[in-house]
Amino acid sequence: MSDQASIEVQFKPFRLTLSRHSDGQWVAALYRIGDEAGPVVVGYSTVDTREAGARITLTAGTPRLAVGTALFTLPTKQLQRLRDWIEQQRAPVVGATAQEPGSDEGSAP
């Protein structure tokens, strides 16, 4: 399993990493800043679906990051960054066809 993309946000005394792997799995890990012994909490999904993947959810009136069944409470600014990043990861990739070298397609006559 290799990382496709990841993001890290910090809010004292923690830092949270969120990654989306090439197989569709999401993993969130919460660490104490300066303590590299291992994560305090880890959340992961097994299937990339709206319910099981990474998402920002409203729980008891408070927005939280949900990854699988784990919930993470973060400051609003970091939640907004994560929400935007998650949406980018879910956006379809629009590929453009490359022109052949020497092709005059798309050039003015």
Rosetta silent file (secondary structure, phi, psi, omega in degrees, C-alpha in Angstrom):
SEQUENCE: MSDQASIEVQFKPFRLTLSRHSDGQWVAALYRIGDEAGPVVVGYSTVDTREAGARITLTAGTPRLAVGTALFTLPTKQLQRLRDWIEQQRAPVVGATAQEPGSDEGSAP
SCORE:     score description
SCORE:     0.000 S_00000001
   1 L     0.000  121.473 -179.218    0.000    0.000    0.000 S_00000001
   2 L  -117.904  146.584  179.829    1.591    3.271   -1.088 S_00000001
   3 E   -65.514  134.105  172.879    0.531    6.809   -0.291 S_00000001
   4 E   -92.738  -42.584  179.970   -1.228    8.583   -3.062 S_00000001
   5 E  -159.952  154.606  177.214   -1.513   11.878   -1.195 S_00000001
   6 E  -152.100  159.982  177.331   -1.291   13.251    2.332 S_00000001
   7 E  -140.262  151.035  177.406   -1.779   16.408    4.355 S_00000001
   8 E  -131.289  134.472  174.526   -0.627   17.433    7.824 S_00000001
   9 E  -126.202  148.661  179.908   -2.190   20.033   10.112 S_00000001
  10 E  -122.914  143.627  173.531   -0.936   21.215   13.494 S_00000001
  11 E  -154.200  117.293 -171.867   -2.761   22.583   16.491 S_00000001
  12 L   -56.804  133.833    5.163   -0.925   22.693   19.798 S_00000001
  13 L   -98.865   28.206 -174.229   -0.128   20.275   21.324 S_00000001
  14 E  -122.873  163.723  167.236   -1.037   17.966   18.400 S_00000001
  15 E  -137.383  142.281 -178.727   -0.433   17.333   14.734 S_00000001
  16 E  -122.837  132.364  174.006   -2.689   15.244   12.559 S_00000001
  17 E  -111.067  138.657  176.890   -1.760   13.519    9.321 S_00000001
  18 E  -128.450  127.374  179.892   -4.394   12.376    6.859 S_00000001
  19 E  -132.752  150.328  174.712   -3.480   10.255    3.875 S_00000001
  20 E  -117.963  120.303 -176.591   -5.325    8.606    1.039 S_00000001
  21 E   -88.832  161.490 -176.005   -3.663    5.504   -0.267 S_00000001
  22 L   -62.525  -20.844  178.156   -3.716    4.276   -3.844 S_00000001
  23 L   -88.710    4.836  177.715   -6.086    1.432   -2.885 S_00000001
  24 L    94.960   -3.368 -179.994   -8.691    3.956   -1.629 S_00000001
  25 L   -78.563  139.236  174.969   -7.961    3.562    2.075 S_00000001
  26 E  -106.205  140.015  178.090   -7.896    6.690    4.250 S_00000001
  27 E  -135.806  128.734  174.534   -5.690    6.867    7.372 S_00000001
  28 E  -118.367  135.819  178.687   -5.644    9.617   10.018 S_00000001
  29 E  -133.924  129.240  179.995   -3.050    9.651   12.795 S_00000001
  30 E  -105.571  124.032 -178.854   -2.954   12.068   15.719 S_00000001
  31 E  -119.229  154.259  167.905    0.452   12.706   17.324 S_00000001
  32 E   -84.293  132.073  178.887    1.647   14.846   20.209 S_00000001
  33 L   -61.083  130.130  179.337    4.058   17.447   18.869 S_00000001
  34 L    87.383   -7.995  179.302    7.593   16.519   19.931 S_00000001
  35 L  -114.588  100.047 -176.868    6.646   12.953   20.900 S_00000001
  36 L   -94.064   18.109 -179.028    7.568   10.624   18.069 S_00000001
  37 L   -65.793  -23.508 -179.554    6.866    7.437   20.045 S_00000001
  38 L   148.018  168.196 -177.445    3.796    6.804   17.924 S_00000001
  39 L   -70.382  149.783  175.600    0.325    8.135   17.293 S_00000001
  40 L   -76.157  -42.745 -179.924   -2.088    8.781   20.144 S_00000001
  41 E  -140.144  142.020  174.866   -5.067    7.801   17.963 S_00000001
  42 E  -129.485  135.510  173.928   -5.319    6.237   14.508 S_00000001
  43 E  -125.745  142.129  179.598   -8.427    6.031   12.365 S_00000001
  44 E  -147.649  153.813  175.419   -8.654    4.215    9.066 S_00000001
  45 L  -110.813  158.625  176.801  -11.183    3.220    6.467 S_00000001
  46 L  -108.321  -21.668 -179.863  -11.233    0.038    4.445 S_00000001
  47 L  -134.427  136.913  179.392  -13.460    1.222    1.616 S_00000001
  48 L   -83.450   83.249  174.012  -13.597    4.667    0.040 S_00000001
  49 L  -125.032  166.588 -179.152  -17.279    5.422    0.454 S_00000001
  50 L   -58.283  -37.899 -177.367  -19.010    8.489    1.825 S_00000001
  51 L   -81.274  -31.266 -173.173  -19.790    6.647    5.067 S_00000001
  52 L  -104.843  -17.408 -178.427  -16.471    4.829    5.553 S_00000001
  53 L   -82.758 -159.882  178.100  -13.928    7.224    4.045 S_00000001
  54 E   -87.470  137.476 -179.621  -12.666   10.546    5.354 S_00000001
  55 E  -161.783  159.054  172.436  -15.256   13.269    5.821 S_00000001
  56 E   -97.153  127.161 -175.418  -16.178   16.256    7.960 S_00000001
  57 E  -129.242  159.059  176.744  -19.313   15.440    9.945 S_00000001
  58 E  -101.886  114.068 -179.492  -21.521   17.169   12.489 S_00000001
  59 E  -121.972  119.617 -178.437  -21.616   15.188   15.746 S_00000001
  60 L    53.202   38.874  177.471  -23.582   16.573   18.688 S_00000001
  61 L    79.129    3.277 -178.766  -23.539   19.989   17.016 S_00000001
  62 E  -118.211  127.331  176.460  -19.739   20.017   16.644 S_00000001
  63 E   -69.320  137.587 -179.277  -17.941   19.560   13.313 S_00000001
  64 E  -142.492  157.539  171.513  -15.404   16.737   13.410 S_00000001
  65 E   -85.970  127.023  176.228  -13.138   14.788   11.090 S_00000001
  66 E  -115.880  129.156  175.537  -14.393   11.230   10.703 S_00000001
  67 E  -131.417  111.968 -172.245  -12.171    8.520    9.241 S_00000001
  68 L    63.049 -123.510  179.060  -13.804    5.125    9.320 S_00000001
  69 L  -101.463   -1.747 -179.703  -15.355    4.981   12.798 S_00000001
  70 E   -85.557  140.879  176.976  -12.836    7.341   14.474 S_00000001
  71 E  -117.532  136.320 -179.982  -13.790   10.970   15.199 S_00000001
  72 E  -124.276  127.646  175.873  -11.254   13.783   15.604 S_00000001
  73 L   -95.479  122.852 -178.450  -12.068   17.203   17.061 S_00000001
  74 L  -131.367  160.348  173.180   -9.928   19.932   15.506 S_00000001
  75 L   -61.149  153.696 -175.554   -9.988   23.733   15.400 S_00000001
  76 H   -54.906  -44.128 -177.520  -12.208   25.213   12.683 S_00000001
  77 H   -59.233  -44.538  179.844   -9.306   26.479   10.530 S_00000001
  78 H   -69.480  -37.882  177.013   -7.723   23.009   10.329 S_00000001
  79 H   -61.980  -39.699  178.574  -11.101   21.355    9.662 S_00000001
  80 H   -64.657  -42.340  177.250  -11.665   23.717    6.735 S_00000001
  81 H   -60.849  -44.950 -179.863   -8.231   22.886    5.288 S_00000001
  82 H   -65.280  -42.416  179.411   -8.933   19.160    5.649 S_00000001
  83 H   -59.294  -47.163  179.389  -12.426   19.484    4.149 S_00000001
  84 H   -61.692  -42.182 -178.797  -11.056   21.313    1.092 S_00000001
  85 H   -66.328  -42.251  178.533   -8.252   18.759    0.695 S_00000001
  86 H   -61.097  -43.699  178.488  -10.655   15.792    1.008 S_00000001
  87 H   -61.231  -39.651  177.074  -12.906   17.319   -1.649 S_00000001
  88 H   -63.036  -38.846 -179.559   -9.895   17.721   -3.967 S_00000001
  89 H   -67.360  -28.365 -179.072   -8.972   14.071   -3.455 S_00000001
  90 H   -88.811  -13.809 -178.458  -12.478   12.989   -4.435 S_00000001
  91 L   -66.816  139.696  178.297  -12.702   15.224   -7.494 S_00000001
  92 L   -66.263  145.046  178.253  -12.463   13.353  -10.779 S_00000001
  93 L   -85.120  123.481  179.247   -9.208   13.725  -12.637 S_00000001
  94 L  -100.975  114.603 -178.339   -9.752   15.368  -15.998 S_00000001
  95 L   -97.462  142.045  176.115   -7.078   14.291  -18.428 S_00000001
  96 L  -104.564  143.990  177.271   -6.181   16.168  -21.558 S_00000001
  97 L   -77.557  133.093  179.256   -4.929   14.399  -24.611 S_00000001
  98 L   -78.451  141.121  177.324   -1.353   15.252  -25.418 S_00000001
  99 L   -81.587  146.907  176.281   -0.627   16.479  -28.894 S_00000001
 100 L   -68.751  143.575  176.164    1.835   14.621  -31.014 S_00000001
 101 L   -57.388  135.863  178.937    5.152   16.430  -31.526 S_00000001
 102 L    85.423   -4.170  179.601    5.011   18.424  -34.741 S_00000001
 103 L   -73.090  139.154  177.765    1.217   18.436  -34.752 S_00000001
 104 L  -100.643   11.487  178.819   -0.323   21.710  -35.819 S_00000001
 105 L   -62.785  131.391  178.868   -3.606   20.889  -34.147 S_00000001
 106 L    86.036   -2.588  178.652   -4.817   23.805  -32.072 S_00000001
 107 L   -98.382  154.458 -179.082   -2.483   26.321  -33.730 S_00000001
 108 L   -72.430  143.488  178.786   -3.640   29.318  -35.692 S_00000001
 109 L   -71.374    0.000    0.000   -3.435   29.095  -39.505 S_00000001
